[in-house]
Amino acid sequence: MSISIDELKHILETKSSDLSAEFKRIFHGRGGLYDQWRHLTIDSIDNILSIYLYFENDNESLFLEMIKEFIKNSRHNTVVVQRRYKSSYPSEVIVGELEDDIYILENGVKIYLNLLTNKNNGYFPDMKNGRAFVKENAKDKKVLNLFSYTCAFSLFASLGEAKSVINIDMSKSALSTGRKNHHLNNIDTKNISFLPHNILKSFGRIKRDGPYGLIIIDPPTFQKGSFEATKDYSKIIKKLYSIATPNCIVLACLNSPDLNSEFIIDLFSEFAPEFEFVKQLDNLEEFKALDEQRSLKNLVFRVK
């Protein structure tokens, strides 16, 4: 579907009418529903509009002028633009100014953001239903959070009364932010670990700390030198049963446009037949895509 820049402005005005302090995606061009806006996403973070441009577009200057006009009658007073197509190019505040220690709210939970980076800002909003699932299923379980990044799953597991949580990620800085996220929400980290390990090389340590009643696998599709879904996802799945409790639940995530749900289901069938596929979690309506198989996949498995 094609929409004009005036029609885009109307969408923003409509979506902005019921905003609160909670994070909300108000335009998701990446889903492919709007032909000439596939490069664009717009998020509302309290009084901030956070705009992501994923590749160059001839309408960029005209679009940004429209945004400046739009916020004159909006609750927002700050606009940040991140041009993801420019390597090492810092984000730009084009209206207003950013305060220190910005965080979003998700179901009342606070998560720090870095809106001035040209990389991931510390929060993956499309995973909201996955985090809700973890909170609902964490009670009294030892939770393993693989590829934990800034540990958002750990926050919800803790609030869901998990017995303990082990967060594992190669990035020490991401784990440091994860620890800050727990403190931000007044969550005691006595039974929460933040381990900077290469997951594929650390299963001995992972197994010693098990077994686990809830395991979350949320890897990047491709990260040079550490993980490639097409060849490395199976290496994790092969070892799941050896670290699982008899009633273990696995949330296996995949956000590759080139790999569908059957890719993960088939890997479990071949390498972890002790698990049965339970369901695929629904994606959020605001992240609706022309082809849902090219968007986020959250798959739930359980020991038979």
N, C-alpha and C positions, 0 to 999 in steps of 0.2 A: 504494500500500500504506500502511496506517495502522499505526503502532507507538506503544505507550505510552511514557511517560517511563522506566518500569522496563526496557522492552525496549531503549530507547536507551542506558541505562546499561550493559546487558549487551553491546551492540555495542562500546561504548567499552572495557569491560573486556577483551573478546576482542581488539580491535585493539591494545590497549596491552601485550599480553603479550610481543610480539616486537620492541619498539621499540629503536632504537639512537640514536646522536647524529645520524643522517641525518634530514632533514626527512621527515615523513609526514603525509598527510591521513588522519585516522582517522574523519571523518564528513563526507559530501558531500551535504547536503540540497538544494543548489542544482541537483543533477541531476534533481530531480523524482521520485525513486523512493519518497520517504516523504512522504505528503500533507501532514501538519501540520508538517513540519520543513523546508519548502522555503526558509525564511528563514535556515537555519543551516549554517555550516561550522565544523569543529574541526580544528586542526592541532597536531601534536606537533613541537616544536622543542627537542630535547634534553630538558631538565627543565621546559619551558614548555608550557602549553596556551594556544593562541591561538584565541579564539572570535570569529566574525564573525556579527553579526545584521543581516540586510539589510532587514527591515521588522518593525514591531511585531507582537507575538504575545501572546495572553493567558496562555500558559504560561511567559513569560520568568522571572518570579520563582521559580516552582517549579523550572524548569530550572536556574537558577543555584544554588539550594540543593542540587539533586542533584549538580551539579559540585563544589561544596565538600565534599560527603560522599565523592564518588568519589575525589578526589585524596588523601584520607587514607590510602588503601591503594594509591596509585599511585606511580610513580617521579617524577611531576611534583610540583613544589613551588611553582609560580607559575602564575597564571591571569590572562590579559589578555582583556578584552572590548572589541570595537570595534562600536559601534552605527552601521552605515553609513546607517541611515535618518534619523539626526539630523545635519543640516548643521552643520559646524564644531564638532562635539561630540568632545572628546578621548577617546581610548581610556582604559579604566579598569583598573587592576590591582586585582583583587578578592581575590587571595590572593598572599602573598609579595611579592617586589620584583624589579625588572628591573635587571640590570647594564648598564653602558655598553658600547657597541660590540658589540651582539648580531649574530651571523651564523648562517646555516644552512649545512648541509653537503649538497651534491648530488653524489653519486658522488665524494666526497672534495674537491670544490671549495667554497670558502668564498664566501658572498655576504652582504653586510651587509643588515640589516633595520632598519626603523624601525617598531616595534610600537605606538608611541604616537601615530601619525598617524591621522586619520580618513579618509585616502585610501589609495592603494596603498602597500604597505609596502616596495616596492623589489624584489619577487621575485614571479614568476608561476609557481607550482609545476606547473601543468598543461602547461607547455611543456617539460618534462623530456625527452621523446622528441625534440622538435625540436632541443634543444641537443645531444643525443647524435648526431643526424644531422649537425649542423654539424661537430662534432669529427671524425666519421668521414670527412667529405668536404672538409675544409679544407686538407689537406696541399699545400704549395707554391703555394697560390692567394692572389690578392689578394681580400680579402673586404670587401664593402660591407654594413654593418649599418644599415638604415634604421629609424627610430623606435627607436633603440637603448636608450632609457630608461637603466637603470643598467648596461648593457653586459654582461649575462650571456652573450649569444651570443658576444661578443668573447672572453670568458674561455675558452670551449670551442673556439673557432676557434684561439686562440693555443696552447692545449694540444694541438690537432690539427695543429700545425706549419704554420699559415698563413704565407704569405710576409709579409703585412701585413694590417692591419684598419683600416677607416675607420668610426667610429661617428658617426652623425648623429642629433641630437635637438634640439628647440627649447629644452629645459630645461637650463640651465647647471648647476643643482643636481643633476639626475639624472646628468649627465655627470661631475660632480665625484665623485659616489658611485661611478660606473663606474670612474674612475681609481683610487679607493681600493680597489675590488674587485680590480683587477689587482695593486696593491701588496700587498694582503692575501694573495694567492696567489703572491707572489714572481715575478710575470710582468713581464719587461722591457717597458716601453712605448715603446721606441725606434722601433719600426715600427707603432705603434698611434696613431691620431688620434682626438680627441674634439672634434667640430665642432658648435657650437650654431647650426644653420641651420634655417630653414623649408625642408623638403625640396622642396615644390612650387615654391619660388622659387629653388632653388639648383642646378638641374641643370647649369648651365654649370660650376660648381666641381666637381660630382660627376663630370662627364664628363672634365674635365682630369686627375683623379686615377686614371682608369680605364685600360684596361678591366678588368673584374672577372671572376674565375672562379667566384665564389660570391656570390650576392646574397640577402640576407634582407630580407623586407618584413613587418614585424610592427606594423601601425598600430592605434591605437584605433579602435573602430567609429565613435565620434563624439567630437570634441573641438572645442568651440566656437572658431571663429576660425582653426582650423588644418587640420582634416581631418574629412571625412565620407565614410565608405566608399562609400556609394551613388553619389556623384558624383565623388569624388577618386581612388579606387583605379585607375580606368582611366587617369588622367593619368600615373601612374607606369608602368603596364604599357606604355603607348604608347612610352615612351622606353627600355625595357629593352634592346632589341637594339642600340641605339646605344652602350651602355656595357658590352656583354657580350663576353667572349672566345668563340672558336669552340666551346669545350666548356663554356660557362657553365651552372651549375646555379642555379636559383632556388627558394628556400623561401618560398612565399607563404602568409601566415597570416591567419586571420580568426576572430574570436571573437564574432560577432554571432548572437543567437538568431533573428534575422529573416532572415538571409541564409544560403543553403546553399552547398555546395561548387560546385554548378553555376554559381553567380554568378561565382566566380573563373575557373573553367574556360572559361566563355563569354567573359569579358573577354580572356583570352589568345587564344582562337580568333579573336576579332574584331580585337584591337589588337596582338597579338604572334604572328602565325601562324608565325614562325620558331622558336617554342618548341613542344615537345610535352609533353603531360601524362604524367608517369611514374607517380606513385602518391600516395595520401593516407596519411600516417603514422597509425599506430594511436594512440588516446588511452590514457592510463594507466587501469588497472582501477579505481583508487581514485577516479577522476573519472567513473565510469560514469554515463550519463544516460538518462533514459526515451526521449528522442529525440536521438540522436547528432548529427543535423544542426543541432540548436540549441546544441551545445557547440562546443568548439574544432575548427577545421579547419586542418591543416597540409598544404599541397599542394606537391608537388615537380614542377618543370618543368625541361626541358633543351633547349638549342639543338639543333635537328634535324641 
